[in-house]
Amino acid sequence: MARDNNQVLKNLPIVVGALGGMLLLVNRFLTPELTDSQARSDALGVLLSALLIFTGLLWQQVQPRSPEAVELNGTQGFELAPDLPETVKTELAWASLMLLTNTSTRSVVVWDRDKVLLRRGILGDNPEVKPGAILQRVIDKQKPVYLVDVKLYPGRIEFDYLPRNTQGIICQPIGKRGVLVLGANAPRSYTQQDEKWIAGIAEKLDVCFSCYLNNDVAPAQI
């Protein structure tokens, strides 16, 4: 409702300016004899109408419309690999909850050591992850990839384990063997602050996986 009200306010100068210009034109045609004072008034009215229309157009550019969110096609779920240590399950549950509640993320997939460790949120039909070119590049280069508007990327077909109409995807490396894949329901929905937050969670998961999945000694605090 608030977004609709803001859009009405941004369109108001354009509507008023266009209406004023039309009334001035009608008045000019209906006037049998044009006086100097009326000509000056008409010129001033045209100038004010043009200024209103220009202001409305400027507002449209300065305050762009927020990306439209969609209802993702999938089922709500929470799946954990059954053979994980309880500590890893707890860490994954916490991390996924933070991402789902504090960012625009609607789907979370954690893949590590050639297996899916977690799927949570809106789940796609395919439960398996087969790394394609994008995921492999994330692992090889150890740098995240952000598909800001999924429909613009031909490589989106490799993310068949996410809902089909996912609008934005972030692939964040977890160490050298894993990836955190997040799906959003709106394009361009992740901020730079979100990306830093996601990178921090991935680093935390990497510490946890290194300690417990490799049977290393657990740190004092994770």
VOBA-1610 file (N, C-alpha, C; in pm, whole numbers, padded with zeros to 5 digits, always signed):
BEGIN
Met+00083-00119+00000Met+00000+00000+00000Met+00087+00125+00000Ala+00195+00124+00080Ala+00285+00240+00085Ala+00352+00263-00049Arg+00390+00152-00117Arg+00453+00166-00248Arg+00357+00228-00348Asp+00227+00187-00343Asp+00128+00243-00433Asp+00109+00393-00408Asn+00106+00432-00280Asn+00091+00574-00247Asn+00209+00656-00299Asn+00330+00601-00284Asn+00449+00672-00333Asn+00444+00689-00485Gln+00397+00585-00554Gln+00389+00593-00700Gln+00288+00698-00743Val+00176+00709-00671Val+00076+00812-00702Val+00135+00951-00686Leu+00209+00972-00576Leu+00270+01103-00552Leu+00373+01137-00659Lys+00450+01037-00705Lys+00551+01063-00807Lys+00486+01095-00942Asn+00367+01041-00968Asn+00298+01067-01095Asn+00215+01194-01092Leu+00188+01247-00971Leu+00098+01362-00958Leu+00144+01485-01037Pro+00273+01526-01031Pro+00315+01644-01110Pro+00293+01625-01260Ile+00315+01505-01312Ile+00295+01481-01455Ile+00148+01496-01492Val+00060+01438-01409Val-00083+01445-01436Val-00133+01589-01430Val-00092+01662-01324Val-00137+01800-01308Val-00083+01888-01422Gly+00043+01869-01457Gly+00102+01948-01565Gly+00034+01922-01698Ala+00007+01795-01728Ala-00059+01761-01854Ala-00202+01816-01857Leu-00272+01804-01745Leu-00410+01854-01737Leu-00412+02006-01754Gly-00318+02076-01687Gly-00312+02221-01700Gly-00284+02264-01843Gly-00193+02195-01910Gly-00162+02227-02049Gly-00282+02208-02140Met-00359+02099-02119Met-00478+02073-02200Met-00584+02181-02178Leu-00605+02223-02053Leu-00704+02327-02023Leu-00666+02460-02086Leu-00536+02490-02084Leu-00491+02613-02149Leu-00517+02609-02300Leu-00495+02494-02360Leu-00518+02479-02504Leu-00666+02495-02537Val-00752+02431-02456Val-00897+02442-02479Val-00942+02587-02462Asn-00890+02651-02357Asn-00927+02791-02333Asn-00885+02882-02450Arg-00768+02854-02509Arg-00720+02935-02622Arg-00814+02919-02743Phe-00858+02796-02770Phe-00946+02773-02883Phe-01085+02835-02863Leu-01130+02841-02737Leu-01264+02894-02710Leu-01266+03045-02694Thr-01150+03109-02693Thr-01145+03254-02678Thr-01158+03322-02814Pro-01263+03403-02835Pro-01283+03466-02968Pro-01179+03572-03001Glu-01134+03645-02899Glu-01035+03751-02924Glu-00928+03746-02817Leu-00803+03730-02859Leu-00692+03714-02766Leu-00634+03850-02729Thr-00630+03878-02599Thr-00571+04003-02550Thr-00426+03980-02510Asp-00353+04093-02497Asp-00212+04082-02457Asp-00198+04019-02319Ser-00287+04055-02226Ser-00278+04001-02091Ser-00303+03851-02089Gln-00400+03805-02173Gln-00427+03662-02179Gln-00310+03586-02242Ala-00247+03645-02341Ala-00132+03580-02405Ala-00020+03560-02304Arg+00002+03665-02221Arg+00106+03651-02117Arg+00067+03544-02015Ser-00062+03540-01979Ser-00108+03438-01883Ser-00093+03298-01940Asp-00127+03282-02069Asp-00113+03151-02133Asp+00032+03106-02137Ala+00122+03200-02169Ala+00264+03166-02174Ala+00315+03121-02038Leu+00270+03192-01933Leu+00310+03155-01798Leu+00252+03020-01759Gly+00127+02996-01800Gly+00064+02867-01769Gly+00134+02752-01838Val+00171+02771-01965Val+00245+02667-02038Val+00379+02638-01971Leu+00446+02744-01927Leu+00575+02727-01860Leu+00559+02648-01730Leu+00456+02680-01653Leu+00434+02608-01527Leu+00396+02462-01552Ser+00314+02437-01654Ser+00277+02299-01687Ser+00399+02217-01729Ala+00484+02278-01812Ala+00605+02208-01855Ala+00697+02180-01737Leu+00704+02276-01643Leu+00789+02258-01526Leu+00737+02144-01438Leu+00604+02132-01424Leu+00546+02022-01347Leu+00576+01887-01411Ile+00559+01880-01542Ile+00586+01754-01612Ile+00733+01717-01600Phe+00821+01813-01616Phe+00965+01786-01602Phe+00998+01738-01461Thr+00937+01800-01359Thr+00960+01758-01221Thr+00916+01614-01200Gly+00800+01578-01254Gly+00751+01441-01241Gly+00843+01340-01306Leu+00893+01373-01425Leu+00986+01283-01494Leu+01116+01269-01417Leu+01161+01379-01356Leu+01284+01374-01278Leu+01267+01286-01155Trp+01150+01293-01092Trp+01123+01207-00976Trp+01125+01060-01015Gln+01076+01031-01135Gln+01076+00892-01180Gln+01217+00837-01191Gln+01313+00922-01230Gln+01451+00877-01245Gln+01525+00875-01113Val+01502+00975-01029Val+01572+00982-00901Val+01521+00876-00804Gln+01393+00843-00811Gln+01334+00744-00724Gln+01279+00630-00809Pro+01369+00542-00859Pro+01325+00434-00946Pro+01235+00336-00872Arg+01149+00273-00947Arg+01057+00176-00888Arg+01134+00054-00838Ser+01097+00008-00720Ser+01162-00110-00662Ser+01131-00231-00747Pro+01226-00327-00757Pro+01200-00446-00836Pro+01080-00522-00782Glu+00999-00574-00871Glu+00879-00645-00832Glu+00914-00787-00788Ala+00865-00825-00671Ala+00886-00960-00619Ala+00781-01054-00678Val+00816-01181-00690Val+00724-01282-00741Val+00707-01392-00637Glu+00605-01470-00656Glu+00583-01587-00572Glu+00660-01703-00635Leu+00761-01753-00565Leu+00844-01859-00622Leu+00766-01990-00633Asn+00791-02061-00744Asn+00727-02189-00767Asn+00806-02299-00696Gly+00749-02355-00593Gly+00817-02460-00519Gly+00744-02488-00390Thr+00801-02574-00310Thr+00741-02610-00181Thr+00832-02568-00067Gln+00772-02526+00041Gln+00849-02487+00159Gln+00907-02611+00224Gly+01036-02607+00258Gly+01096-02726+00317Gly+01226-02695+00390Phe+01273-02795+00463Phe+01399-02784+00539Phe+01461-02924+00542Glu+01567-02943+00464Glu+01631-03074+00452Glu+01778-03064+00490Leu+01821-03156+00574Leu+01961-03167+00615Leu+02011-03307+00582Ala+02137-03317+00538Ala+02197-03449+00517Ala+02196-03525+00649Pro+02143-03645+00653Pro+02124-03716+00780Pro+02253-03758+00849Asp+02363-03773+00776Asp+02486-03825+00836Asp+02578-03715+00890Leu+02528-03592+00900Leu+02611-03483+00951Leu+02619-03486+01103Pro+02732-03443+01159Pro+02740-03426+01305Pro+02638-03323+01352Glu+02592-03339+01476Glu+02490-03249+01529Glu+02538-03104+01531Thr+02667-03084+01557Thr+02720-02948+01560Thr+02707-02882+01423Val+02734-02957+01316Val+02723-02903+01181Val+02576-02876+01147Lys+02488-02965+01187Lys+02345-02944+01163Lys+02297-02816+01231Thr+02342-02796+01355Thr+02302-02675+01428Thr+02353-02549+01360Glu+02479-02556+01314Glu+02539-02440+01247Glu+02467-02409+01116Leu+02434-02513+01041Leu+02363-02493+00915Leu+02221-02438+00939Ala+02156-02489+01041Ala+02021-02441+01073Ala+02024-02293+01110Trp+02123-02255+01191Trp+02136-02114+01231Trp+02166-02025+01111Ala+02264-02065+01030Ala+02306-01983+00915Ala+02192-01963+00817Ser+02121-02071+00786Ser+02012-02060+00689Ser+01898-01974+00743Leu+01870-01985+00872Leu+01764-01903+00932Leu+01802-01754+00925Met+01927-01721+00953Met+01971-01582+00947Met+01958-01526+00805Leu+01992-01607+00706Leu+01984-01562+00568Leu+01839-01542+00523Leu+01752-01631+00566Leu+01612-01623+00524Leu+01537-01510+00593Thr+01580-01474+00712Thr+01508-01372+00788Thr+01570-01233+00779Asn+01695-01223+00736Asn+01763-01093+00735Asn+01800-01043+00595Thr+01776-01122+00492Thr+01801-01080+00355Thr+01679-01115+00271Ser+01686-01085+00143Ser+01575-01116+00053Ser+01579-01262+00006Thr+01665-01342+00065Thr+01678-01482+00028Thr+01549-01559+00056Arg+01510-01643-00040Arg+01394-01730-00022Arg+01431-01878-00034Ser+01549-01906-00091Ser+01596-02044-00106Ser+01743-02051-00068Val+01778-02152+00012Val+01918-02170+00055Val+01960-02313+00022Val+02074-02326-00045Val+02133-02458-00074Val+02280-02452-00035Val+02323-02550+00042Val+02465-02562+00079Val+02518-02692+00021Trp+02619-02678-00063Trp+02682-02794-00129Trp+02828-02795-00089Asp+02876-02911-00040Asp+03015-02920+00004Asp+03061-03065-00006Arg+03184-03081-00050Arg+03242-03215-00061Arg+03155-03309-00144Asp+03109-03254-00259Asp+03033-03330-00359Asp+02899-03380-00309Lys+02840-03314-00211Lys+02707-03355-00166Lys+02630-03234-00115Val+02498-03245-00120Val+02410-03141-00068Val+02397-03159+00083Leu+02438-03058+00158Leu+02429-03065+00304Leu+02298-03008+00356Leu+02245-02907+00283Leu+02123-02842+00329Leu+02044-02784+00214Arg+01913-02795+00225Arg+01819-02721+00140Arg+01711-02666+00232Arg+01685-02534+00219Arg+01587-02474+00308Arg+01518-02357+00238Gly+01396-02331+00277Gly+01317-02225+00216Gly+01225-02281+00111Ile+01211-02209-00002Ile+01132-02260-00115Ile+01222-02352-00196Leu+01185-02480-00202Leu+01270-02580-00265Leu+01229-02605-00410Gly+01329-02625-00496Gly+01302-02664-00634Gly+01272-02812-00642Asp+01236-02857-00764Asp+01197-02998-00782Asp+01317-03092-00775Asn+01434-03044-00819Asn+01553-03130-00825Asn+01633-03120-00695Pro+01648-03230-00620Pro+01723-03223-00494Pro+01874-03234-00511Glu+01920-03266-00631Glu+02063-03287-00655Glu+02128-03162-00714Val+02254-03142-00678Val+02333-03031-00731Val+02447-03086-00816Lys+02446-03051-00943Lys+02557-03086-01032Lys+02623-02956-01076Pro+02740-02926-01021Pro+02804-02797-01052Pro+02824-02775-01201Gly+02773-02663-01250Gly+02793-02624-01389Gly+02908-02526-01399Ala+02911-02451-01509Ala+03023-02359-01534Ala+03030-02249-01428Ile+02916-02198-01387Ile+02917-02087-01290Ile+02965-02134-01154Leu+02909-02244-01105Leu+02948-02294-00974Leu+03095-02336-00973Gln+03139-02395-01083Gln+03279-02438-01090Gln+03373-02319-01089Arg+03332-02209-01153Arg+03415-02089-01153Arg+03424-02029-01013Val+03313-02034-00939Val+03313-01985-00802Val+03413-02062-00717Ile+03414-02194-00734Ile+03506-02279-00656Ile+03650-02257-00699Asp+03674-02253-00830Asp+03811-02240-00881Asp+03873-02105-00847Lys+03797-01998-00864Lys+03850-01863-00843Lys+03831-01814-00700Gln+03750-01886-00622Gln+03726-01847-00483Gln+03669-01706-00474Lys+03579-01673-00567Lys+03513-01544-00569Lys+03363-01565-00592Pro+03280-01488-00523Pro+03135-01505-00540Pro+03088-01456-00676Val+02974-01507-00718Val+02907-01463-00841Val+02765-01425-00804Tyr+02724-01307-00850Tyr+02590-01257-00822Tyr+02516-01239-00955Leu+02415-01319-00980Leu+02329-01303-01097Leu+02215-01210-01056Val+02229-01082-01089Val+02136-00982-01036Val+01995-00998-01094Asp+01985-01046-01217Asp+01856-01070-01281Asp+01870-01198-01362Val+01821-01308-01305Val+01852-01441-01356Val+01815-01459-01502Lys+01703-01400-01544Lys+01656-01424-01681Lys+01752-01371-01787Leu+01847-01286-01747Leu+01943-01230-01842Leu+02064-01321-01864Tyr+02075-01429-01788Tyr+02193-01515-01793Tyr+02159-01652-01850Pro+02216-01688-01966Pro+02191-01821-02023Pro+02234-01933-01929Gly+02338-01908-01847Gly+02389-02010-01757Gly+02294-02047-01643Arg+02179-01981-01636Arg+02085-02008-01526Arg+02032-02150-01528Ile+02044-02218-01642Ile+01988-02353-01654Ile+02055-02451-01559Glu+02176-02419-01512Glu+02244-02512-01421Glu+02184-02508-01280Phe+02103-02407-01252Phe+02044-02395-01119Phe+01904-02456-01116Asp+01891-02577-01169Asp+01761-02643-01175Asp+01717-02696-01039Tyr+01803-02683-00938Tyr+01766-02726-00803Tyr+01702-02611-00724Leu+01694-02493-00784Leu+01622-02379-00726Leu+01485-02368-00794Pro+01391-02294-00734Pro+01263-02272-00803Pro+01283-02215-00943Arg+01199-02258-01036Arg+01217-02221-01177Arg+01212-02071-01200Asn+01135-01999-01121Asn+01122-01855-01142Asn+01203-01772-01043Thr+01312-01829-00993Thr+01404-01752-00908Thr+01453-01629-00983Gln+01452-01513-00916Gln+01483-01387-00983Gln+01628-01342-00967Gly+01691-01376-00856Gly+01829-01338-00830Gly+01902-01451-00759Ile+02030-01470-00790Ile+02108-01580-00732Ile+02245-01531-00690Ile+02286-01568-00570Ile+02423-01545-00524Ile+02489-01680-00497Cys+02609-01698-00552Cys+02690-01818-00528Cys+02814-01774-00451Gln+02822-01813-00326Gln+02931-01772-00237Gln+03017-01892-00201Pro+03148-01889-00230Pro+03231-02005-00197Pro+03240-02029-00047Ile+03241-02157-00010Ile+03265-02198+00129Ile+03397-02275+00127Gly+03505-02207+00161Gly+03635-02272+00151Gly+03666-02307+00006Lys+03739-02417-00014Lys+03780-02457-00147Lys+03699-02573-00203Arg+03598-02618-00125Arg+03525-02736-00170Arg+03374-02719-00165Gly+03328-02604-00123Gly+03184-02588-00108Gly+03133-02456-00162Val+03000-02448-00176Val+02934-02328-00226Val+02803-02309-00151Leu+02777-02184-00116Leu+02649-02143-00060Leu+02570-02076-00173Val+02455-02134-00209Val+02373-02083-00319Val+02244-02027-00261Leu+02218-01900-00291Leu+02099-01832-00240Leu+02012-01784-00355Gly+01883-01807-00344Gly+01788-01761-00444Gly+01692-01657-00387Ala+01668-01549-00462Ala+01579-01442-00418Ala+01457-01436-00510Asn+01350-01375-00460Asn+01226-01367-00537Asn+01210-01234-00610Ala+01316-01153-00613Ala+01313-01026-00686Ala+01452-00998-00741Pro+01462-00941-00864Pro+01593-00906-00918Pro+01654-00787-00845Arg+01788-00781-00848Arg+01862-00669-00789Arg+01820-00644-00644Ser+01800-00751-00569Ser+01745-00737-00434Ser+01851-00745-00324Tyr+01975-00781-00358Tyr+02081-00789-00258Tyr+02163-00660-00260Thr+02186-00604-00143Thr+02270-00485-00129Thr+02415-00527-00104Gln+02505-00430-00110Gln+02645-00459-00079Gln+02661-00506+00065Gln+02579-00451+00154Gln+02583-00496+00293Gln+02538-00641+00304Asp+02437-00680+00226Asp+02393-00820+00224Asp+02506-00910+00177Glu+02577-00868+00074Glu+02685-00950+00020Glu+02796-00970+00123Lys+02826-00866+00201Lys+02927-00880+00307Lys+02878-00975+00416Trp+02751-00963+00450Trp+02691-01051+00552Trp+02696-01196+00505Ile+02662-01221+00379Ile+02664-01357+00323Ile+02806-01412+00322Ala+02904-01330+00285Ala+03043-01375+00285Ala+03088-01412+00426Gly+03046-01336+00526Gly+03082-01367+00665Gly+03023-01499+00711Ile+02899-01526+00675Ile+02836-01653+00711Ile+02907-01769+00643Ala+02946-01751+00516Ala+03017-01857+00445Ala+03151-01888+00512Glu+03220-01785+00558Glu+03347-01807+00628Glu+03324-01884+00758Lys+03219-01852+00827Lys+03186-01922+00952Lys+03155-02069+00925Leu+03081-02095+00818Leu+03052-02234+00782Leu+03179-02309+00743Asp+03270-02241+00676Asp+03395-02305+00637Asp+03474-02350+00759Val+03478-02265+00863Val+03547-02302+00987Val+03481-02425+01050Cys+03349-02423+01052Cys+03275-02535+01111Cys+03300-02664+01033Phe+03292-02657+00900Phe+03313-02776+00819Phe+03455-02830+00834Ser+03552-02740+00837Ser+03692-02782+00850Ser+03716-02856+00981Cys+03648-02812+01086Cys+03668-02873+01217Cys+03597-03006+01233Tyr+03474-03015+01184Tyr+03392-03131+01215Tyr+03381-03232+01101Leu+03384-03186+00976Leu+03374-03280+00866Leu+03509-03344+00835Asn+03618-03281+00882Asn+03752-03339+00865Asn+03800-03408+00991Asn+03710-03415+01091Asn+03745-03477+01220Asn+03859-03407+01289Asp+03871-03273+01267Asp+03973-03197+01336Asp+03923-03163+01476Val+04010-03105+01553Val+03972-03062+01688Val+03885-02939+01679Ala+03774-02936+01748Ala+03682-02824+01742Ala+03743-02703+01810Pro+03721-02584+01754Pro+03769-02462+01819Pro+03687-02432+01944Ala+03737-02340+02025Ala+03668-02309+02149Ala+03533-02248+02124Gln+03518-02169+02015Gln+03391-02105+01986Gln+03373-02097+01836Ile+03256-02135+01788Ile+03227-02133+01646Ile+03102-02051+01624
//
